[in-house]
Amino acid sequence: QDQRERVVPDELMIHPGLQNEARDGKPLVTLNGVVGSAIARLELEYEDGTVVPVPVTEQFVLFEIPPEHHADKRVVLVGRDAGGTVVARRVVS
C-alpha cells in the first residue's frame, strides 16, 4: 500500500534516519517519511531557533540534517496548509 494512503490529511509521519556510509566517515542524519495531503509546506525548527524549509515532493520528505545540528536533542517539524496556517506540529528527537 502507498504510504500516502496511510496518513490522515494533517499528519506528519516523518522519522529520523542515520547512515554511516559517507566516504569521509561522518554520519549522514536525515528526516524521511510522508506528510498528509493538507500539508503544503513543511518547516524544521532547530534548538537554536533557526527555522528552515523542508522540501515536500508528492507528500514525500527526505531531508539531510546539517552536521552543526547533529547534537540537537530535539527539533520541531511544523506543517502548514496552502494558506500558511499551522495544521501539524511534531517534535522529533
matplotlib code that plots the C-alpha trace (Angstrom):
import matplotlib.pyplot as plt

x = [0.0, 1.2, 2.3, 0.5, -2.8, -2.0, -1.7, -4.6, -4.5, -2.8, -0.4, 3.4, 4.7, 8.4, 11.2, 14.9, 17.4, 21.1, 23.6, 27.3, 28.2, 29.7, 33.3, 34.5, 33.4, 31.0, 27.3, 24.5, 21.5, 18.2, 14.4, 12.3, 8.7, 5.4, 3.0, -0.7, -2.5, -3.4, 0.3, 1.6, 4.7, 7.0, 9.4, 12.0, 12.9, 16.3, 17.1, 18.8, 15.6, 16.7, 13.8, 14.4, 12.1, 11.9, 11.1, 8.0, 7.6, 4.2, 3.9, 7.3, 10.1, 13.8, 15.9, 19.5, 20.2, 23.4, 26.3, 26.1, 22.7, 23.5, 23.8, 20.4, 18.3, 15.0, 13.8, 10.3, 8.5, 5.7, 3.3, 1.4, -1.6, -1.7, -2.8, 0.1, -2.0, -0.2, -2.1, 0.5, 3.4, 5.7, 8.7, 11.4, 14.2]
y = [0.0, 3.5, 5.3, 8.4, 6.5, 5.6, 9.2, 11.5, 14.9, 16.7, 14.0, 14.1, 10.6, 11.6, 9.8, 10.4, 8.2, 7.6, 6.3, 5.8, 5.2, 8.6, 8.5, 11.0, 8.7, 11.2, 10.2, 11.3, 12.2, 12.5, 13.0, 10.9, 9.9, 11.2, 14.1, 14.3, 15.8, 19.0, 19.9, 22.2, 23.4, 21.9, 23.7, 22.5, 24.4, 23.6, 24.0, 27.4, 28.8, 28.6, 27.7, 26.2, 25.0, 21.2, 20.2, 18.1, 16.2, 14.5, 14.2, 12.5, 14.0, 13.3, 15.9, 16.0, 17.5, 19.5, 18.4, 21.5, 20.3, 16.6, 17.2, 18.8, 16.7, 17.7, 19.5, 20.6, 19.9, 22.4, 21.6, 24.4, 24.3, 26.3, 29.4, 29.3, 28.1, 25.6, 22.3, 19.9, 20.0, 17.2, 17.0, 14.7, 13.6]
z = [0.0, -0.8, 2.4, 1.3, 1.7, 5.3, 6.7, 7.6, 5.9, 8.8, 9.8, 9.8, 9.5, 9.5, 11.2, 11.8, 10.0, 10.4, 7.8, 8.3, 4.6, 3.8, 2.4, 5.0, 7.8, 9.2, 9.7, 7.5, 9.6, 7.7, 8.2, 5.9, 5.5, 4.3, 5.1, 4.9, 1.9, 3.8, 4.3, 1.6, 3.4, 6.0, 8.2, 10.7, 13.8, 15.4, 19.1, 18.5, 17.0, 13.4, 11.0, 7.6, 4.9, 4.3, 0.7, 0.2, -3.1, -3.7, 0.1, 0.4, 2.6, 2.6, 4.3, 5.5, 8.9, 8.6, 10.8, 13.1, 14.2, 14.8, 18.5, 18.8, 21.3, 19.6, 16.5, 15.7, 12.4, 11.5, 8.7, 7.1, 4.7, 1.4, 3.3, 5.8, 8.8, 11.1, 10.7, 12.2, 14.7, 15.8, 18.0, 16.6, 18.9]

ax = plt.figure().add_subplot(projection="3d")
ax.plot(x, y, z, "-o")
ax.set_aspect("equal")
plt.show()
